[in-house]
Amino acid sequence: DKSNKPDEHTQDPWLCVVCTFQNDGLVTSCVMCNEPRDHTKQGAEVAQTWQCENCTFINPIAETTCAVCEMGASGRREVPKDKWICDPEQGGCTYFNLKTAFYCDVCNRARPDLATHRF
Protein backbone atom coordinates (compact mmCIF):
# COMPACT_ATOMS: atom_id res chain seq x y z
CA ASP A 1 0.00 0.00 0.00
CA LYS A 2 1.59 3.24 -1.20
CA SER A 3 -0.25 5.45 1.33
CA ASN A 4 1.66 3.93 4.29
CA LYS A 5 5.03 4.42 2.63
CA PRO A 6 6.66 7.72 3.65
CA ASP A 7 7.83 10.03 0.91
CA GLU A 8 11.62 9.60 0.62
CA HIS A 9 12.45 13.31 0.96
CA THR A 10 10.31 13.80 4.10
CA GLN A 11 13.15 12.41 6.24
CA ASP A 12 15.71 14.95 4.95
CA PRO A 13 16.29 18.13 6.98
CA TRP A 14 15.06 21.24 5.21
CA LEU A 15 15.86 24.95 5.38
CA CYS A 16 13.18 27.56 5.87
CA VAL A 17 13.44 30.27 3.21
CA VAL A 18 12.00 32.88 5.58
CA CYS A 19 14.14 32.47 8.72
CA THR A 20 16.86 29.98 7.51
CA PHE A 21 16.19 27.59 10.41
CA GLN A 22 17.07 23.96 9.61
CA ASN A 23 14.02 21.86 10.44
CA ASP A 24 13.67 18.15 11.08
CA GLY A 25 12.55 16.25 8.00
CA LEU A 26 9.31 15.10 9.59
CA VAL A 27 7.78 18.54 10.23
CA THR A 28 5.63 20.15 7.55
CA SER A 29 6.07 23.77 8.63
CA CYS A 30 9.00 25.64 10.16
CA VAL A 31 9.12 25.29 13.95
CA MET A 32 10.44 28.86 14.27
CA CYS A 33 8.19 30.89 11.94
CA ASN A 34 5.51 28.42 10.71
CA GLU A 35 6.43 28.84 7.03
CA PRO A 36 5.16 25.75 5.10
CA ARG A 37 7.81 23.24 4.04
CA ASP A 38 6.89 23.41 0.34
CA HIS A 39 8.43 26.91 0.19
CA THR A 40 11.88 25.70 1.23
CA LYS A 41 15.30 24.70 -0.08
CA GLN A 42 15.92 20.96 -0.18
CA GLY A 43 18.33 18.26 -1.27
CA ALA A 44 21.55 19.47 -2.92
CA GLU A 45 21.07 23.03 -1.60
CA VAL A 46 21.15 21.75 2.00
CA ALA A 47 24.37 19.82 1.31
CA GLN A 48 26.08 23.00 0.05
CA THR A 49 25.45 24.87 3.30
CA TRP A 50 26.14 24.63 7.01
CA GLN A 51 24.03 25.89 9.88
CA CYS A 52 25.69 28.02 12.54
CA GLU A 53 25.36 26.37 15.96
CA ASN A 54 25.25 29.78 17.62
CA CYS A 55 22.63 31.74 15.63
CA THR A 56 21.21 29.08 13.20
CA PHE A 57 22.02 31.19 10.12
CA ILE A 58 22.57 29.08 6.99
CA ASN A 59 26.00 29.80 5.47
CA PRO A 60 27.55 28.68 2.16
CA ILE A 61 29.82 25.65 2.62
CA ALA A 62 32.80 27.66 1.28
CA GLU A 63 32.63 30.11 4.22
CA THR A 64 34.44 29.07 7.41
CA THR A 65 32.84 31.69 9.66
CA CYS A 66 29.20 32.66 10.03
CA ALA A 67 28.24 35.81 8.13
CA VAL A 68 26.03 36.94 11.02
CA CYS A 69 27.86 36.15 14.28
CA GLU A 70 31.39 35.21 13.04
CA MET A 71 31.24 31.86 14.85
CA GLY A 72 33.26 29.20 13.07
CA ALA A 73 31.86 26.24 11.20
CA SER A 74 33.60 24.12 13.85
CA GLY A 75 31.26 25.59 16.48
CA ARG A 76 33.98 27.78 17.95
CA ARG A 77 34.60 31.48 17.58
CA GLU A 78 37.27 31.91 14.92
CA VAL A 79 39.29 35.01 14.17
CA PRO A 80 38.74 36.23 10.60
CA LYS A 81 41.91 36.23 8.46
CA ASP A 82 42.10 40.03 8.25
CA LYS A 83 41.79 40.57 12.02
CA TRP A 84 43.37 39.81 15.41
CA ILE A 85 41.56 39.13 18.67
CA CYS A 86 42.07 41.15 21.83
CA ASP A 87 42.99 38.08 23.88
CA PRO A 88 40.78 37.51 26.95
CA GLU A 89 43.48 35.27 28.48
CA GLN A 90 45.68 38.38 28.65
CA GLY A 91 42.93 40.59 30.08
CA GLY A 92 41.56 41.62 26.68
CA CYS A 93 37.97 42.18 25.64
CA THR A 94 37.63 39.59 22.77
CA TYR A 95 37.05 42.27 20.11
CA PHE A 96 38.21 41.47 16.55
CA ASN A 97 40.52 44.30 15.45
CA LEU A 98 41.88 44.95 11.96
CA LYS A 99 45.38 43.54 11.38
CA THR A 100 46.63 47.09 10.76
CA ALA A 101 45.71 48.19 14.31
CA PHE A 102 48.40 48.00 17.00
CA TYR A 103 45.95 48.60 19.86
CA CYS A 104 42.42 47.35 20.47
CA ASP A 105 39.74 49.77 19.26
CA VAL A 106 37.58 48.97 22.29
CA CYS A 107 39.84 48.60 25.35
CA ASN A 108 43.14 50.02 24.02
CA ARG A 109 45.18 46.90 24.94
CA ALA A 110 48.26 46.30 22.83
CA ARG A 111 48.14 43.67 20.12
CA PRO A 112 49.60 40.43 21.62
CA ASP A 113 52.36 40.21 18.98
CA LEU A 114 53.14 43.95 19.01
CA ALA A 115 56.73 43.38 20.22
CA THR A 116 57.51 41.42 17.04
CA HIS A 117 56.53 44.30 14.74
CA ARG A 118 59.14 46.84 13.65
CA PHE A 119 58.24 50.48 13.44
C-alpha positions, -999 to +999 in steps of 0.1 A: +000+000+000+016+032-012-003+055+013+017+039+043+050+044+026+067+077+037+078+100+009+116+096+006+124+133+010+103+138+041+132+124+062+157+149+050+163+181+070+151+212+052+159+249+054+132+276+059+134+303+032+120+329+056+141+325+087+169+300+075+162+276+104+171+240+096+140+219+104+137+182+111+126+163+080+093+151+096+078+185+102+056+202+075+061+238+086+090+256+102+091+253+140+104+289+143+082+309+119+055+284+107+064+288+070+052+258+051+078+232+040+069+234+003+084+269+002+119+257+012+153+247-001+159+210-002+183+183-013+215+195-029+211+230-016+211+217+020+244+198+013+261+230+001+255+249+033+261+246+070+240+259+099+257+280+125+254+264+160+253+298+176+226+317+156+212+291+132+220+312+101+226+291+070+260+298+055+275+287+022+298+257+026+328+277+013+326+301+042+344+291+074+328+317+097+292+327+100+282+358+081+260+369+110+279+362+143+314+352+130+312+319+148+333+292+131+319+262+112+336+241+139+313+256+165+340+278+179+346+315+176+373+319+149+393+350+142+387+362+106+419+362+085+421+400+082+418+406+120+434+398+154+416+391+187+421+412+218+430+381+239+408+375+269+435+353+285+457+384+286+429+406+301+416+416+267+380+422+256+376+396+228+370+423+201+382+415+166+405+443+154+419+450+120+454+435+114+466+471+108+457+482+143+484+480+170+460+486+199+424+474+205+397+498+193+376+490+223+398+486+253+431+500+240+452+469+249+483+463+228+481+437+201+496+404+216+524+402+190+531+439+190+567+434+202+575+414+170+565+443+147+591+468+137+582+505+134 
